Amino acid sequence: MPKITYVSVDETARTIEVPIGTSVMRGAVFNDVDGIVAQCGGNAQCATCHVYVDEASADRLDAARPDEDDMLDFTASPRRDTSRLSCQLTVTEDLDGLIVHLPERQN
């Protein structure tokens, strides 16, 4: 199973095996990762699963779809070049080792 690392604001890192086909958001929610609220349940409608993808990993992701890109303008923490909604990141073998940083706040 691919391993995804979630890094909290205090730099504490937690690496979790996330099943292929599962979103990075669901991997966090199912494993009680603090910092991912996921109020809308993964529908790209709330921006409470906002993450900053580690720059070393960013090139492995597909570009954000227009609806995700629009929603990223409404995040509680500042949007960055590497901002993504973790509900829109589906885990594949290619994402093994992905690192995401959690923002200071989600809502």
Backbone bond lengths (Angstrom), bond angles and torsions (degrees), N, CA, C in turn:
res aa  C-N    CA-C-N  psi(-1)  N-CA   C-N-CA  omega(-1)  CA-C   N-CA-C  phi
1 M - - - 1.445 - - 1.532 109.37 -
2 P 1.310 117.15 140.53 1.464 120.20 177.49 1.532 111.11 -64.02
3 K 1.317 114.45 146.49 1.461 120.55 179.07 1.524 108.89 -106.42
4 I 1.327 115.11 130.21 1.456 122.38 177.67 1.521 106.76 -116.21
5 T 1.330 116.89 134.14 1.458 121.43 178.44 1.515 109.21 -107.17
6 Y 1.318 115.13 126.64 1.459 123.74 178.15 1.531 106.88 -106.51
7 V 1.323 116.51 123.10 1.461 121.22 -177.54 1.523 108.09 -111.74
8 S 1.326 115.92 120.86 1.461 120.52 -178.41 1.527 110.53 -78.94
9 V 1.312 115.16 172.50 1.463 121.21 -179.22 1.530 111.23 -59.03
10 D 1.330 117.32 -34.09 1.471 120.20 179.60 1.532 112.54 -83.82
11 E 1.347 115.36 12.02 1.473 123.48 177.18 1.529 114.14 74.06
12 T 1.326 117.42 10.66 1.456 119.86 174.11 1.520 107.98 -73.75
13 A 1.325 116.17 126.52 1.463 121.32 -178.22 1.530 109.80 -105.80
14 R 1.320 114.16 139.03 1.462 120.67 176.92 1.520 108.20 -132.09
15 T 1.312 116.71 119.39 1.460 122.18 -179.26 1.524 109.06 -100.76
16 I 1.331 114.56 129.94 1.460 120.97 -175.12 1.521 109.16 -130.44
17 E 1.324 116.61 138.39 1.458 121.12 171.53 1.525 107.86 -78.76
18 V 1.326 115.46 122.10 1.465 120.91 -177.32 1.530 107.91 -118.10
19 P 1.316 117.15 127.53 1.463 119.97 -178.43 1.530 112.70 -61.17
20 I 1.319 115.64 143.48 1.464 121.58 175.65 1.529 108.66 -57.89
21 G 1.317 115.45 137.64 1.453 121.35 -179.40 1.516 113.97 92.38
22 T 1.320 116.81 -10.86 1.460 122.43 177.93 1.524 108.02 -89.80
23 S 1.308 117.45 148.75 1.467 118.99 177.10 1.527 110.04 -78.88
24 V 1.311 115.21 156.62 1.463 121.19 175.70 1.531 108.92 -59.79
25 M 1.334 117.32 -35.45 1.465 122.07 177.42 1.522 111.14 -63.29
26 R 1.332 117.05 -48.56 1.469 119.46 -179.30 1.527 111.50 -64.35
27 G 1.316 116.82 -35.42 1.463 119.81 175.13 1.516 111.13 -58.10
28 A 1.325 116.59 -39.63 1.466 121.25 178.56 1.522 111.35 -70.70
29 V 1.336 116.44 -47.15 1.466 120.85 -177.51 1.527 110.91 -63.32
30 F 1.327 117.26 -45.97 1.466 121.00 -178.58 1.524 112.41 -64.54
31 N 1.338 116.67 -20.87 1.464 120.79 -177.78 1.521 112.69 -113.00
32 D 1.329 116.89 17.97 1.465 122.99 174.89 1.527 113.96 54.89
33 V 1.329 116.30 44.03 1.456 120.71 175.28 1.522 107.63 -78.49
34 D 1.325 116.61 119.19 1.463 120.55 177.13 1.519 109.13 -68.37
35 G 1.329 115.75 140.07 1.456 120.24 176.63 1.507 114.92 109.54
36 I 1.324 117.61 -8.08 1.466 122.31 173.84 1.525 106.15 -114.49
37 V 1.334 116.42 110.80 1.461 121.08 -176.46 1.527 110.87 -87.24
38 A 1.316 118.00 -47.87 1.470 123.57 175.71 1.524 113.11 58.01
39 Q 1.314 116.93 49.38 1.461 121.34 -177.46 1.527 113.84 -59.42
40 C 1.327 118.25 -37.02 1.469 119.28 -176.27 1.530 112.25 -88.52
41 G 1.313 117.51 -1.67 1.456 120.70 176.39 1.517 115.60 77.99
42 G 1.316 117.19 13.88 1.459 119.49 175.86 1.509 115.27 105.44
43 N 1.311 117.71 23.98 1.456 121.65 -177.28 1.526 114.70 -104.09
44 A 1.316 117.12 12.28 1.475 122.29 179.68 1.521 111.69 56.93
45 Q 1.343 115.75 40.53 1.458 119.69 -177.31 1.523 113.99 -122.68
46 C 1.328 118.48 1.38 1.467 117.79 -175.14 1.530 114.01 -134.97
47 A 1.298 118.82 -20.47 1.476 123.84 -179.89 1.520 113.41 63.76
48 T 1.336 118.49 21.97 1.464 120.26 178.11 1.532 112.74 -94.77
49 C 1.328 115.41 16.11 1.471 120.83 173.46 1.536 108.98 -122.90
50 H 1.316 115.14 23.10 1.464 123.37 -179.38 1.528 110.39 -58.19
51 V 1.315 116.15 135.06 1.466 122.16 174.20 1.523 109.01 -138.22
52 Y 1.315 114.90 161.44 1.454 122.18 171.10 1.523 106.56 -107.11
53 V 1.309 116.70 114.43 1.465 120.61 179.46 1.520 108.24 -74.43
54 D 1.321 116.18 132.99 1.457 120.71 177.92 1.524 109.15 -56.37
55 E 1.321 116.31 134.90 1.467 120.29 -175.58 1.519 112.71 -56.68
56 A 1.324 117.71 -32.29 1.460 120.88 179.75 1.530 111.66 -68.96
57 S 1.322 117.14 -19.77 1.462 122.01 -178.29 1.519 113.58 -102.55
58 A 1.312 117.32 -16.40 1.466 121.83 -170.13 1.524 113.96 -58.52
59 D 1.312 117.90 -33.67 1.469 120.24 -176.57 1.526 112.93 -71.82
60 R 1.329 117.95 -9.32 1.467 121.06 178.73 1.518 112.85 -86.75
61 L 1.324 117.05 -4.92 1.464 121.07 -176.76 1.516 111.55 -99.78
62 D 1.323 115.51 147.35 1.462 120.50 170.30 1.520 107.95 -68.58
63 A 1.295 117.30 156.75 1.466 121.67 176.97 1.530 109.61 -63.18
64 A 1.310 115.24 151.28 1.458 120.43 177.46 1.529 109.94 -65.47
65 R 1.320 115.96 139.28 1.467 120.61 174.12 1.521 108.60 -70.35
66 P 1.326 118.09 160.77 1.473 120.76 -177.95 1.531 114.48 -55.24
67 D 1.338 118.08 -40.01 1.465 119.29 -179.56 1.525 111.82 -66.60
68 E 1.329 116.80 -38.43 1.465 120.22 176.05 1.524 109.87 -66.56
69 D 1.314 116.45 -45.21 1.464 120.88 -179.62 1.532 110.55 -58.13
70 D 1.315 116.96 -43.79 1.467 121.04 178.11 1.526 111.45 -62.13
71 M 1.330 116.87 -45.15 1.467 121.13 -177.25 1.530 111.39 -65.89
72 L 1.311 117.50 -28.48 1.467 120.16 179.19 1.525 112.60 -64.79
73 D 1.324 117.37 -14.62 1.460 120.77 175.03 1.528 112.13 -76.42
74 F 1.329 117.37 -7.16 1.454 121.65 -176.53 1.528 113.43 -115.67
75 T 1.315 117.81 20.61 1.460 120.76 179.93 1.525 110.53 -73.17
76 A 1.335 116.48 149.84 1.462 121.47 179.51 1.520 111.82 -71.01
77 S 1.317 117.13 -33.66 1.466 122.46 176.10 1.521 107.93 -99.43
78 P 1.301 117.84 154.51 1.467 120.45 -175.45 1.525 113.24 -55.18
79 R 1.310 114.07 140.13 1.468 121.02 174.84 1.522 108.27 -75.27
80 R 1.335 115.32 140.01 1.465 122.35 176.18 1.529 108.70 -124.24
81 D 1.324 115.51 172.67 1.466 119.78 177.82 1.524 112.15 -58.87
82 T 1.333 116.91 -29.82 1.467 120.82 -177.36 1.527 112.78 -100.42
83 S 1.331 118.29 13.64 1.460 121.67 178.35 1.522 110.73 -68.01
84 R 1.317 114.61 137.48 1.466 121.73 174.95 1.515 108.85 -146.38
85 L 1.322 116.07 159.36 1.452 121.52 169.62 1.525 106.08 -91.25
86 S 1.315 116.42 120.10 1.464 119.23 -175.40 1.527 112.38 -65.91
87 C 1.321 117.84 -18.82 1.467 119.74 176.55 1.518 111.62 -70.37
88 Q 1.312 117.15 -18.05 1.462 121.23 -177.89 1.527 112.36 -99.12
89 L 1.316 116.72 3.67 1.470 121.60 178.91 1.518 108.84 -104.16
90 T 1.312 115.90 102.50 1.462 121.43 179.93 1.522 109.30 -86.68
91 V 1.319 115.52 129.12 1.464 121.56 -177.28 1.526 110.19 -71.97
92 T 1.329 114.42 130.50 1.462 123.70 174.38 1.520 107.44 -130.60
93 E 1.320 116.76 171.28 1.472 120.05 175.42 1.528 110.69 -56.91
94 D 1.347 116.35 -36.13 1.465 120.82 -179.14 1.523 113.13 -64.36
95 L 1.319 117.66 -19.10 1.465 120.61 -179.75 1.519 113.37 -92.96
96 D 1.337 116.77 4.34 1.466 119.91 176.11 1.528 108.36 -55.51
97 G 1.328 116.33 126.09 1.460 121.10 -179.43 1.525 113.95 92.81
98 L 1.335 117.57 1.88 1.459 121.32 178.57 1.525 109.66 -57.62
99 I 1.315 115.71 138.42 1.471 122.15 177.09 1.515 107.82 -119.92
100 V 1.333 115.51 127.49 1.460 120.27 174.88 1.523 108.88 -124.42
101 H 1.318 115.26 140.18 1.458 122.28 178.27 1.516 108.53 -103.51
102 L 1.318 116.15 133.92 1.452 121.17 -178.85 1.527 109.51 -85.74
103 P 1.326 117.60 139.23 1.459 120.43 179.64 1.531 111.31 -74.31
104 E 1.308 115.05 169.39 1.454 120.60 -178.68 1.530 112.43 -61.86
105 R 1.334 115.61 -39.31 1.468 118.94 178.40 1.519 110.12 -148.27
106 Q 1.336 114.66 156.92 1.464 120.96 -178.06 1.522 112.38 -111.51
107 N 1.306 118.30 -25.81 1.469 119.64 -179.85 1.497 110.78 -149.84
